[in-house]
Amino acid sequence: MSSILGAKLGANASASAAARQAGRKACALHSSAAARRVACHASVVESPDATSAGATAVVERAEPAALNQTIREGHYEAALVNLQASKADASQASIASALQPADPATTADVTIVGAGPAGLFLAAELAKRGLSVNVLGLDAPIVNNYGVWTDEFRALGMDHTLECSWPDALCYFGEGNEVRVGRGYGRVSRRKLREHLLSICSAAGVRFSAAEVADIAVVEGGSLTALTTKDGRIHEEEWSYIPVGGPLPLASQSVTAFGAAANLVHPATGFSVSRSFREAPGVADEIAAVLRDGLGVAEASKRVWERLWPLEKRTQASFHVFGMELLATLDLAATNDFFNTFFRLPSNYWRGFLASTLSAGQLIAFALVTFVLAPPSIKYKLIEHLVTDPAGGYLIRAYQAQWDASQQAPSSAAAAAAVLLSSQMLTQAALNGLAGRV
């Protein structure tokens, strides 16, 4: 059978052109795989203007269940999002020139839908584990400009893909209020990143098919998945759209996403590339495991989702969403006050927050220290947001769920108690430090 990795969240598998921006950044496990013997049937349909046709799909869909997906696809700006997804870059080699073509008569272990950075990186990781992998997507260049912390990209062995870098980053929060972050920052070269991704995919034996998914059919209780694809054309444009926040995926859904489609975009910062690359090896391990175990679609999808979004990370996500929603309510003066406080925190806190590496317990400590150091206006905003905004309720429910789960595992409960104690100690230390400056 063939595991299908799709670019869409939830059950919305229709491939509207406006969604291709997310599609080029993401991939999703769709079926399990005992059936390497079972063909994954795909039909390619000619479309003289697949891009324009897809752009209208957003406004035609009115079901409430599709609202989140519609927003991800650009909502009323879908046409502009489509232009961003379709712009050209002659400096980047085509995917077809670097990877062998997929054979429609041969069933791959895994098919990844979406040929963006996250999809290609995951494809290489899967192929390194001995799986046969096809990437299915438009042969379009990487169009986004990515900014990264240089230490994160260095840890990934990706610093050679940087176009330029700076030893320190400067932020300005108000006229003349310069804050030196004390952390190197870099701009990724789209060409170098593309070359690196295609190189590791080629070396691992990944194959490519230039098409897009029009429909996916799942046979429940089995391992057969059918794909219908269509060709599309690429146009040129200038635009940028980064969907952040939104609900986390349900473990029960059959389409398992990765990258931006799996909500790996940090809600409060818009960063996603480094995290997607960090998560790819673990997700590849789990996909390989479910293929070896011959699981059905539902169980395979559930296991991969749980690897990508375990309870701990879901709790962390609730905190990040709370932060995003809070920032959206602040005016310019309050935003400056908030970030002046943010960068006064110990560097391990603000670095960890930006990189999504703080645990749920560490995020509570982060919040407590932030509250202590913040001016009264921000303290009030934090309390008001926690009590009155739906994001506050989401945060509380998520932490309550983790606490309830910890009661069933003594070691986890002990760890939670230790985190709480350390949070209190850190808060007291911050209070002492603040008193010393007054």
C-alpha positions in Angstrom: 0.0 0.0 0.0 1.0 3.5 -0.1 1.2 6.1 2.7 -0.1 9.4 1.4 1.3 12.6 2.7 -1.1 15.4 2.0 -0.8 19.2 2.3 -4.2 20.0 3.7 -5.4 20.0 7.3 -8.5 18.1 8.3 -10.7 16.4 5.8 -10.5 19.2 3.3 -8.4 17.4 0.7 -9.6 19.3 -2.3 -6.7 21.1 -3.9 -7.6 24.7 -4.3 -4.9 26.7 -5.9 -4.9 29.2 -3.0 -3.9 26.3 -0.7 -0.8 25.5 -2.7 1.2 27.9 -0.6 0.6 25.8 2.5 0.9 22.7 0.3 4.4 23.5 -0.7 5.4 23.8 2.9 3.6 20.8 4.3 2.8 17.1 4.0 0.5 14.6 5.7 0.4 10.9 6.4 -2.9 9.7 4.9 -2.9 5.9 5.0 -0.9 3.1 6.6 1.1 0.5 4.8 1.0 -3.1 4.9 0.0 -2.9 1.3 3.1 -2.2 -0.6 1.5 -4.7 -3.0 -1.6 -2.5 -3.4 -1.3 0.2 -6.1 -2.1 3.8 -5.2 -4.2 4.8 -8.3 -3.7 8.4 -9.5 -5.3 10.0 -12.6 -3.8 13.1 -14.1 -6.3 15.6 -15.6 -5.2 18.4 -17.9 -6.1 21.8 -16.7 -5.3 24.8 -18.9 -5.6 27.2 -15.9 -5.5 25.2 -12.7 -4.3 28.2 -10.8 -7.2 30.5 -11.7 -9.7 27.7 -11.3 -8.5 26.9 -7.8 -8.5 30.5 -6.7 -12.3 30.6 -7.0 -12.8 27.5 -4.9 -12.4 29.5 -1.7 -15.4 31.8 -2.2 -17.6 28.9 -3.4 -17.2 27.0 -0.2 -19.6 28.2 2.6 -19.8 25.3 5.1 -18.9 26.3 8.6 -16.6 23.3 8.9 -14.5 24.8 6.1 -13.9 28.2 7.7 -10.6 27.4 9.3 -9.3 25.9 6.1 -10.6 28.8 4.1 -8.7 31.2 6.3 -5.5 29.1 5.9 -5.9 29.4 2.1 -6.0 33.2 2.3 -9.7 33.9 2.8 -10.6 37.2 1.0 -6.9 37.6 0.0 -6.8 34.1 -1.6 -6.0 35.5 -5.1 -3.0 37.4 -3.7 -1.9 34.3 -1.8 -2.1 32.3 -5.0 0.1 34.9 -6.7 2.7 34.5 -3.9 2.6 30.8 -4.3 3.1 31.0 -8.0 5.9 33.5 -8.5 9.0 32.4 -10.4 12.7 32.4 -9.6 15.0 31.5 -12.5 18.0 31.0 -10.2 16.4 27.8 -8.8 16.7 24.5 -10.6 13.5 22.6 -11.3 12.8 19.7 -9.1 12.3 17.5 -12.1 15.9 18.2 -13.2 17.3 16.9 -9.9 15.0 14.0 -9.0 14.1 10.9 -10.9 10.5 10.8 -12.1 8.0 8.8 -10.2 6.7 5.6 -12.0 2.9 5.6 -12.0 2.9 1.8 -12.4 5.0 1.3 -9.2 3.6 1.8 -5.7 5.8 3.8 -3.3 5.8 3.2 0.4 5.1 6.9 1.0 3.8 9.7 -1.2 4.3 13.2 0.0 2.0 15.9 -1.3 3.7 19.2 -1.3 7.2 20.0 -2.5 8.2 22.8 -0.3 11.0 22.9 2.3 9.2 20.8 4.9 7.9 18.3 2.5 11.3 17.8 0.7 13.1 17.5 4.0 10.7 14.9 5.4 10.9 13.0 2.1 14.7 12.7 2.4 14.4 11.6 6.1 11.9 8.9 5.1 14.0 7.7 2.2 17.1 7.5 4.5 15.1 4.9 6.5 14.9 2.6 3.5 11.4 3.6 2.4 10.5 4.3 -1.3 9.3 7.9 -1.4 7.5 9.9 -4.1 7.0 13.6 -3.8 3.9 14.9 -5.6 3.5 18.6 -6.2 3.9 21.6 -8.5 7.4 22.1 -9.7 7.6 25.6 -8.3 10.5 27.4 -6.7 10.8 28.3 -3.0 9.3 31.7 -3.0 9.3 32.8 0.7 12.2 34.7 2.4 13.1 32.9 5.6 14.8 34.5 8.5 16.4 32.2 11.1 18.5 32.3 14.3 21.9 31.3 13.1 22.5 29.0 16.1 19.4 27.0 15.3 20.4 26.5 11.6 23.9 25.7 12.6 22.6 22.9 15.0 20.7 21.5 12.0 23.8 21.5 9.8 22.1 24.0 7.5 24.2 27.2 8.0 25.8 26.7 4.6 22.4 27.7 3.1 22.4 31.2 4.6 22.6 34.1 2.1 23.9 36.4 4.8 24.1 36.6 8.6 24.7 39.1 11.3 26.3 38.4 14.7 23.6 40.3 16.6 20.1 41.4 16.0 18.8 44.9 16.8 15.2 45.7 17.8 13.7 49.2 18.3 10.8 49.6 20.7 10.0 53.3 20.5 12.1 56.2 19.2 15.7 55.8 20.1 15.0 52.7 22.2 17.5 50.2 20.8 17.6 46.7 22.1 20.5 44.4 21.2 19.2 40.9 21.3 22.6 39.2 21.6 21.8 36.5 19.1 23.0 35.9 15.5 20.4 36.2 12.8 20.5 35.1 9.2 18.6 35.2 6.0 18.2 31.9 4.1 19.2 31.8 0.5 16.2 30.3 -1.4 18.6 29.0 -4.1 21.0 27.4 -1.6 18.2 25.9 0.4 16.6 24.5 -2.7 19.9 23.0 -3.8 20.5 21.4 -0.4 17.0 19.9 -0.2 17.2 18.5 -3.7 20.7 17.1 -3.1 19.7 15.2 0.0 16.5 13.9 -1.7 18.4 12.8 -4.8 21.1 11.0 -2.7 18.3 9.2 -0.8 16.5 8.1 -3.9 13.4 10.3 -3.6 11.3 10.5 -6.8 9.1 13.3 -8.1 5.8 13.8 -9.9 4.8 17.3 -11.1 1.1 17.3 -10.3 -1.3 18.4 -7.6 -4.0 16.4 -5.7 -7.6 17.0 -6.7 -9.1 14.3 -4.5 -8.2 11.6 -2.0 -10.3 8.5 -1.3 -9.7 6.4 1.8 -10.8 2.8 2.2 -11.5 2.5 5.9 -10.3 -0.7 7.5 -7.8 -1.3 4.8 -4.7 0.2 3.3 -5.8 1.3 -0.2 -5.8 5.0 -0.9 -6.7 6.5 -4.2 -5.4 9.9 -5.5 -6.7 12.0 -8.3 -4.3 14.6 -9.6 -4.3 17.5 -12.0 -1.6 19.5 -13.7 -1.3 23.2 -13.0 0.5 26.3 -14.4 2.8 28.6 -12.5 2.3 32.4 -12.7 4.4 35.3 -11.4 3.5 37.6 -8.5 4.6 39.3 -5.3 2.8 38.7 -2.0 3.2 37.2 1.4 0.6 35.5 3.7 1.4 33.6 6.9 -1.5 31.9 8.6 -0.8 31.4 12.3 -2.8 30.0 15.2 -6.0 28.0 14.4 -7.0 24.8 16.0 -4.7 21.8 16.3 -5.5 18.8 14.2 -7.6 16.0 15.5 -5.9 12.6 16.0 -8.9 10.9 14.6 -8.6 12.5 11.1 -7.1 10.4 8.3 -5.0 13.2 6.8 -1.9 13.8 8.9 -0.1 17.0 8.0 3.5 18.2 8.5 5.1 21.6 8.4 2.8 24.7 8.2 -0.2 22.5 7.5 0.4 20.8 10.9 0.4 24.1 12.7 4.2 24.1 13.1 4.2 27.8 12.5 4.8 29.5 15.8 1.6 31.4 16.5 3.4 34.4 18.1 6.3 34.8 15.7 5.4 33.2 12.3 8.6 31.1 12.3 8.3 27.5 11.2 11.2 26.3 9.0 13.7 25.4 11.8 11.1 23.6 13.8 9.8 21.7 10.8 13.4 20.5 10.1 13.9 19.5 13.8 10.6 17.5 13.9 11.2 15.7 10.6 13.5 12.8 11.8 11.1 11.9 14.6 8.0 12.0 12.3 9.9 9.9 9.8 10.8 7.3 12.5 7.1 7.0 13.4 5.9 6.7 9.8 8.5 4.0 9.2 7.3 2.2 12.3 3.6 2.2 11.3 4.5 0.9 7.9 6.5 -1.9 9.4 3.6 -2.7 11.8 1.1 -2.8 8.9 -1.5 -0.6 10.7 -4.8 0.5 9.2 -5.4 4.1 8.2 -7.0 5.4 11.4 -4.4 3.8 13.8 -1.5 4.8 11.7 -2.7 8.4 11.4 -3.3 8.6 15.2 0.2 7.4 16.0 1.9 9.9 13.7 -0.2 12.7 15.0 0.6 11.7 18.6 4.3 11.7 17.7 4.1 15.2 16.2 1.6 16.6 18.7 1.8 14.8 22.1 0.0 16.2 25.1 3.0 18.1 26.2 3.3 19.9 22.9 -0.4 20.6 22.7 -0.1 22.3 26.1 2.8 24.3 24.9 0.8 25.3 21.8 -2.1 26.6 24.0 0.5 29.0 25.6 1.8 30.2 22.3 -1.7 30.8 21.0 -2.4 32.8 24.2 0.6 34.9 23.5 -0.4 35.5 19.9 -3.9 36.6 20.8 -2.5 38.9 23.5 -0.1 40.6 21.1 -3.0 41.1 18.7 -4.8 43.2 21.3 -1.9 45.6 22.1 -1.5 49.1 20.7 1.9 50.4 19.7 2.8 51.7 23.1 1.8 48.5 24.9 3.6 46.4 22.2 6.8 48.3 22.9 6.3 47.9 26.7 5.8 44.1 26.2 8.9 43.5 24.1 11.0 45.7 26.3 10.0 43.3 29.1 10.4 40.3 26.9 14.1 40.9 26.1 14.9 41.7 29.8 14.1 38.0 30.6 17.0 35.6 31.0 18.0 34.7 27.5 17.2 31.0 27.9 13.5 32.0 28.3 13.0 34.3 25.4 15.2 32.1 23.1 13.3 29.1 24.1 9.9 30.8 23.6 10.9 31.9 20.1 12.2 28.5 19.2 9.3 26.5 20.7 11.7 24.6 22.9 10.4 25.5 26.4 8.4 22.8 28.1 4.9 23.5 29.4 6.3 23.9 32.9 9.1 26.2 31.7 6.5 28.4 29.9 4.7 28.9 33.3 8.0 30.0 34.8 8.5 32.3 31.8 5.0 33.8 32.4 5.6 34.4 36.1 9.0 36.1 35.5 7.5 38.2 32.7 4.6 39.2 35.0 7.1 40.3 37.7 9.2 42.4 35.3 6.3 43.9 33.3 5.0 47.4 33.9 1.6 47.7 35.6 -0.2 48.3 32.2 1.1 44.9 30.9 0.3 43.2 34.1 -3.3 44.3 33.8 -3.4 43.2 30.1 -2.1 39.8 31.0 -4.7 39.3 33.7 -7.5 40.7 31.6 -6.6 38.5 28.7 -6.4 35.4 30.8 -9.8 36.0 32.4 -11.8 37.4 29.5 -10.4 36.1 26.2 -11.2 32.6 24.8 -7.5 32.0 24.5 -7.3 32.2 28.3 -9.8 29.4 28.7 -8.0 27.3 26.0 -4.8 27.8 28.0 -6.4 26.8 31.3 -8.1 23.7 29.8 -4.9 22.5 28.2 -2.9 22.8 31.4 -5.7 21.1 33.3 -5.7 18.2 30.9 -1.9 17.8 31.3 -2.2 18.0 35.1 -5.0 15.3 35.1 -2.8 13.1 32.9 0.2 13.6 35.3 -1.8 12.3 38.2 -1.9 8.9 36.5 1.9 8.8 36.2 3.8 9.4 39.5 7.0 10.4 37.8 5.2 13.0 35.7 3.5 14.3 38.8 6.8 14.6 40.6 8.2 16.5 37.6 5.2 18.8 37.6 5.7 19.6 41.3 9.4 20.2 40.6 8.6 22.6 37.8 6.1 24.5 40.1 8.7 24.8 42.8 11.3 26.0 40.4 8.8 28.6 39.0 8.2 29.9 42.5 12.0 30.2 43.1 12.5 31.9 39.8 9.7 34.4 40.5 11.2 35.2 44.0 14.6 35.7 42.4 13.1 38.1 39.8 11.3 40.0 42.6 14.5 40.3 44.6 16.3 41.5 41.5 13.6 44.0 40.8 13.6 45.3 44.4 17.4 45.7 44.1 16.9 48.1 41.1 14.2 50.2 42.7 
